[in-house]
Amino acid sequence: MENSDISKNLLKGFKGTYNELICQDDFSTDGHPLPNRQDQQQVSLGMLSALLLVVDIGLGVQYSKVSEKYGPLYQNLTHISSELEHLRATHSNMIHAKEEALTVLQKELQKVNKTSGQLGSAKHTGMELQRQVESLQGQKMALQSSVNEFVESCGRCLPGWKLLNSVCYYFPLSNSIPLKTWDRSRDSCIKKGADLAIINSEEKQEFINKAIQALRYSSGSWHLTGFWIGLKEEEDKEGTWAWLDGTKLTQGYWADGEPNDDMNNEDCAAIYSKNHPKASWDAMKTWNDAPCRYALKWICEMKAKAA
């Protein structure tokens, strides 16, 4: 039996004995008188004291065993509570450190974003500078070419004319110079001591093609971007083309599908700086037949002076 059960039984017995003493009559059931009331109370108190002593001893033993059994648990609980407080403090410190680290990280990210923006701006500026350098290099090459041409043609061609071998060529690109028909264009060349250009070799075709491409001449409509040349269809000889010096055309550089003499009214030839709308672009196929009454630019040529 457990000590707690023993204590409970002692207390129960004590209560029963006490009740019996209190409730007992002054006289016994057999007719003999009981001791006087004072003696009875003294006996009862003595017995109560003995019972209380026994209960007290039982409770002491019980408390000792409880202390022996649960004392280590209490010590463990105290230790665990201490450890828990330590962990709470450590956790609080870690949260604080984390908040500080996040603050530092945000500041660093702001710096990185700012640096990235500056880097992007610098990259854009670098690309823009590279484009400017490339543009300047292109201009330099063009100027160098112009200088070389000028040095080569100096004294041999009129100002503004381009020299190829022993022939000078003129391209009237100024906006102040109006477009002209084939006949009026030829008259303008003749007044300069020249005539419309004769392109009777691949070298001339390539030279003039590059020249008009470099000039970047443009107009609102494709058919108005041409330059009259000294090639015309002979009268009463449909399909026969001849140069102004009287030689028949043997090798032409017509765009695909040309000459087509559209509406039987295209008897003059022009060279174009833009792609023919009905053909894939070929730098060597740039001629087209057009009505001689069209107003276009033109190309003059004249013999260069001796070097």
C-alpha positions as CSV (number, residue, x, y, z in Angstrom):
1,M,0.0,0.0,0.0
2,E,1.2,3.5,-0.9
3,N,2.1,6.0,1.9
4,S,-0.6,8.3,0.7
5,D,-3.2,5.5,1.2
6,I,-1.8,4.9,4.7
7,S,-2.2,8.6,5.6
8,K,-5.7,8.6,4.3
9,N,-6.6,5.6,6.4
10,L,-5.1,7.0,9.6
11,L,-7.1,10.3,9.1
12,K,-10.2,8.2,8.5
13,G,-9.7,6.2,11.6
14,F,-9.0,9.4,13.6
15,K,-12.2,10.9,12.5
16,G,-14.2,7.8,13.4
17,T,-12.7,7.5,16.9
18,Y,-13.3,11.2,17.5
19,N,-16.9,10.9,16.5
20,E,-17.4,7.9,18.8
21,L,-16.0,9.7,21.8
22,I,-18.0,12.7,21.2
23,C,-21.3,10.9,20.7
24,Q,-20.9,8.4,23.6
25,D,-23.6,8.8,26.4
26,D,-22.6,9.5,30.0
27,F,-24.0,6.1,31.0
28,S,-23.2,2.7,29.7
29,T,-25.8,0.3,28.3
30,D,-25.4,-2.1,31.2
31,G,-26.6,0.4,33.9
32,H,-23.1,1.2,35.3
33,P,-22.1,4.8,35.4
34,L,-19.2,5.8,33.0
35,P,-16.3,7.9,34.3
36,N,-17.1,11.5,34.6
37,R,-17.0,13.7,31.5
38,Q,-13.7,15.4,32.3
39,D,-11.9,12.0,32.4
40,Q,-13.5,11.0,29.2
41,Q,-12.3,14.2,27.5
42,Q,-8.8,13.6,28.7
43,V,-8.7,10.1,27.4
44,S,-10.1,11.4,24.1
45,L,-7.5,14.1,23.8
46,G,-4.7,11.6,24.5
47,M,-6.0,9.3,21.8
48,L,-6.3,12.2,19.4
49,S,-2.8,13.3,20.2
50,A,-1.5,9.8,19.5
51,L,-3.4,9.7,16.2
52,L,-2.2,13.1,15.2
53,L,1.4,12.0,16.0
54,V,0.9,8.9,13.8
55,V,-0.6,11.1,11.0
56,D,2.2,13.6,11.3
57,I,4.8,10.8,11.1
58,G,3.1,9.3,8.1
59,L,2.9,12.7,6.4
60,G,6.6,13.3,7.1
61,V,7.5,10.0,5.6
62,Q,5.3,10.7,2.6
63,Y,6.8,14.2,2.1
64,S,10.3,12.7,2.4
65,K,9.5,10.1,-0.3
66,V,7.8,12.7,-2.5
67,S,10.8,15.0,-2.2
68,E,13.1,12.1,-2.9
69,K,11.1,11.1,-6.0
70,Y,10.2,14.5,-7.5
71,G,13.1,16.6,-6.3
72,P,15.3,15.8,-9.4
73,L,12.3,16.5,-11.6
74,Y,12.0,19.9,-10.0
75,Q,15.7,20.6,-10.5
76,N,15.4,19.5,-14.1
77,L,12.4,21.8,-14.5
78,T,14.4,24.7,-13.1
79,H,17.3,23.9,-15.4
80,I,15.0,23.6,-18.4
81,S,13.4,27.0,-17.5
82,S,16.8,28.5,-17.3
83,E,17.7,27.0,-20.7
84,L,14.5,28.2,-22.2
85,E,15.1,31.8,-21.0
86,H,18.6,31.6,-22.5
87,L,17.1,30.3,-25.8
88,R,14.5,33.1,-25.8
89,A,17.3,35.7,-25.3
90,T,19.4,34.1,-28.0
91,H,16.4,34.1,-30.4
92,S,15.6,37.7,-29.6
93,N,19.3,38.6,-30.4
94,M,19.2,36.6,-33.6
95,I,16.0,38.4,-34.7
96,H,17.6,41.8,-34.0
97,A,20.7,40.7,-35.9
98,K,18.6,39.5,-38.8
99,E,16.8,42.9,-38.9
100,E,20.1,44.7,-38.9
101,A,21.4,42.4,-41.7
102,L,18.3,43.1,-43.7
103,T,18.7,46.8,-43.3
104,V,22.4,46.5,-44.5
105,L,21.3,44.3,-47.4
106,Q,18.7,46.7,-48.5
107,K,21.2,49.5,-48.5
108,E,23.7,47.4,-50.4
109,L,20.9,46.5,-52.9
110,Q,20.2,50.1,-53.4
111,K,23.8,50.7,-54.1
112,V,23.9,47.8,-56.5
113,N,20.8,49.1,-58.3
114,K,22.3,52.5,-58.6
115,T,25.6,51.1,-59.8
116,S,23.7,48.9,-62.4
117,G,21.8,52.0,-63.6
118,Q,25.1,53.9,-63.9
119,L,26.6,50.9,-65.7
120,G,23.6,50.7,-68.1
121,S,23.9,54.4,-68.8
122,A,27.7,54.1,-69.3
123,K,27.1,51.1,-71.6
124,H,24.5,53.1,-73.6
125,T,26.9,56.0,-73.8
126,G,29.6,53.7,-74.9
127,M,27.4,52.3,-77.7
128,E,26.5,55.8,-78.8
129,L,30.1,56.8,-78.8
130,Q,30.9,53.6,-80.8
131,R,28.3,54.6,-83.4
132,Q,29.7,58.1,-83.5
133,V,33.2,56.7,-84.0
134,E,32.0,54.4,-86.8
135,S,30.1,57.3,-88.4
136,L,33.2,59.5,-88.2
137,Q,35.3,56.7,-89.6
138,G,32.8,56.5,-92.5
139,Q,33.0,60.2,-93.0
140,K,36.7,60.1,-92.8
141,M,36.9,57.4,-95.5
142,A,34.4,59.4,-97.7
143,L,36.5,62.6,-97.2
144,Q,39.7,60.7,-97.9
145,S,38.1,59.3,-101.1
146,S,36.9,62.8,-102.1
147,V,40.4,64.1,-101.4
148,N,42.0,61.4,-103.5
149,E,39.5,62.0,-106.3
150,F,40.2,65.8,-106.0
151,V,43.9,65.3,-106.1
152,E,43.6,62.9,-109.0
153,S,41.2,65.0,-110.9
154,C,42.7,68.3,-109.9
155,G,43.1,70.3,-113.1
156,R,41.6,67.5,-115.2
157,C,37.9,67.9,-114.3
158,L,35.7,70.9,-113.5
159,P,34.9,71.4,-109.8
160,G,32.2,69.0,-108.7
161,W,32.9,66.5,-111.4
162,K,34.2,62.9,-110.8
163,L,37.0,61.4,-112.7
164,L,37.1,57.8,-114.0
165,N,40.2,57.1,-116.1
166,S,40.1,59.8,-118.7
167,V,36.4,60.7,-118.4
168,C,34.8,63.3,-116.0
169,Y,31.2,62.8,-114.8
170,Y,28.7,65.3,-113.4
171,F,25.7,64.5,-111.2
172,P,23.4,67.6,-110.7
173,L,22.0,66.8,-107.3
174,S,21.4,70.3,-105.9
175,N,17.7,70.9,-105.0
176,S,18.1,74.3,-106.8
177,I,18.6,72.4,-110.1
178,P,15.1,71.4,-111.4
179,L,14.4,68.0,-112.9
180,K,14.4,67.9,-116.7
181,T,13.2,65.8,-119.7
182,W,15.7,63.7,-121.6
183,D,16.2,66.3,-124.3
184,R,16.6,69.3,-121.9
185,S,19.0,67.2,-119.8
186,R,21.2,66.7,-122.9
187,D,21.0,70.4,-123.7
188,S,22.3,71.2,-120.2
189,C,25.2,68.8,-120.6
190,I,26.0,70.3,-124.1
191,K,26.1,73.8,-122.6
192,K,28.9,72.6,-120.3
193,G,30.9,71.1,-123.2
194,A,29.7,67.6,-122.4
195,D,26.9,65.2,-123.3
196,L,24.8,62.6,-121.5
197,A,26.9,59.7,-120.1
198,I,27.6,56.6,-122.2
199,I,27.9,53.5,-120.1
200,N,29.4,51.0,-122.5
201,S,31.5,48.9,-120.0
202,E,31.1,47.1,-116.7
203,E,33.7,49.4,-115.1
204,K,31.6,52.5,-116.0
205,Q,28.4,50.8,-114.8
206,E,29.9,49.9,-111.5
207,F,31.5,53.3,-111.0
208,I,28.3,55.2,-111.7
209,N,26.2,52.8,-109.6
210,K,28.5,53.4,-106.6
211,A,28.4,57.1,-107.2
212,I,24.7,57.5,-107.3
213,Q,24.3,55.1,-104.3
214,A,26.8,57.2,-102.3
215,L,24.8,60.4,-103.2
216,R,21.7,58.9,-101.5
217,Y,19.4,60.7,-103.9
218,S,15.8,60.2,-103.1
219,S,12.4,61.1,-104.5
220,G,8.8,60.6,-103.6
221,S,8.2,57.9,-106.3
222,W,10.5,55.2,-107.5
223,H,10.1,56.1,-111.2
224,L,11.4,59.7,-110.5
225,T,14.6,58.6,-108.9
226,G,16.4,57.9,-112.2
227,F,19.2,59.7,-113.9
228,W,19.0,60.1,-117.7
229,I,21.9,58.5,-119.7
230,G,22.9,58.9,-123.3
231,L,20.9,55.9,-124.5
232,K,17.8,56.1,-126.7
233,E,15.6,53.8,-128.8
234,E,16.1,54.4,-132.5
235,E,13.1,55.9,-134.3
236,D,11.2,53.4,-136.5
237,K,13.4,50.6,-135.1
238,E,11.5,49.3,-132.1
239,G,13.8,47.4,-129.8
240,T,17.0,48.8,-131.1
241,W,18.9,51.0,-128.7
242,A,21.8,53.2,-129.6
243,W,24.3,55.5,-127.7
244,L,24.6,59.2,-128.6
245,D,27.9,58.5,-130.4
246,G,25.9,56.3,-132.8
247,T,27.1,52.9,-131.5
248,K,24.5,50.2,-131.0
249,L,23.8,48.8,-127.6
250,T,25.5,45.4,-127.2
251,Q,25.6,44.9,-123.5
252,G,22.9,46.5,-121.3
253,Y,22.3,46.5,-117.6
254,W,18.5,46.5,-117.6
255,A,16.5,45.6,-114.5
256,D,14.7,42.3,-114.8
257,G,11.7,42.6,-117.2
258,E,13.1,45.8,-118.8
259,P,13.0,47.4,-121.3
260,N,9.3,46.7,-121.7
261,D,8.2,49.9,-123.7
262,D,5.1,50.2,-121.5
263,M,2.2,51.6,-123.6
264,N,4.7,52.0,-126.5
265,N,5.9,55.3,-125.0
266,E,9.2,54.4,-123.2
267,D,12.0,55.3,-125.6
268,C,14.7,56.8,-123.3
269,A,17.0,55.0,-120.8
270,A,17.7,56.0,-117.2
271,I,19.8,54.5,-114.4
272,Y,18.3,54.2,-111.0
273,S,19.6,54.4,-107.4
274,K,16.7,52.4,-106.0
275,N,15.5,48.8,-106.4
276,H,13.2,48.2,-109.3
277,P,9.8,47.4,-107.7
278,K,9.3,44.3,-109.8
279,A,12.7,42.7,-109.3
280,S,15.2,41.6,-106.7
281,W,18.0,44.1,-106.2
282,D,21.1,43.6,-108.3
283,A,23.6,46.4,-108.3
284,M,24.5,45.7,-112.0
285,K,20.8,45.7,-113.2
286,T,19.7,49.3,-112.6
287,W,18.5,50.5,-116.0
288,N,14.9,51.2,-117.0
289,D,13.2,52.5,-120.1
290,A,10.9,55.5,-119.4
291,P,9.0,58.2,-121.4
292,C,11.4,60.8,-122.6
293,R,9.1,63.5,-121.3
294,Y,9.6,62.4,-117.7
295,A,11.5,65.0,-115.6
296,L,14.5,63.3,-114.0
297,K,18.1,64.0,-112.9
298,W,20.8,63.3,-115.4
299,I,24.5,62.4,-115.7
300,C,26.9,64.3,-118.0
301,E,30.3,63.1,-119.2
302,M,33.2,64.9,-120.9
303,K,36.7,64.1,-121.8
304,A,39.2,64.8,-119.0
305,K,42.1,67.2,-119.6
306,A,45.5,65.7,-120.0
307,A,47.4,65.1,-116.7
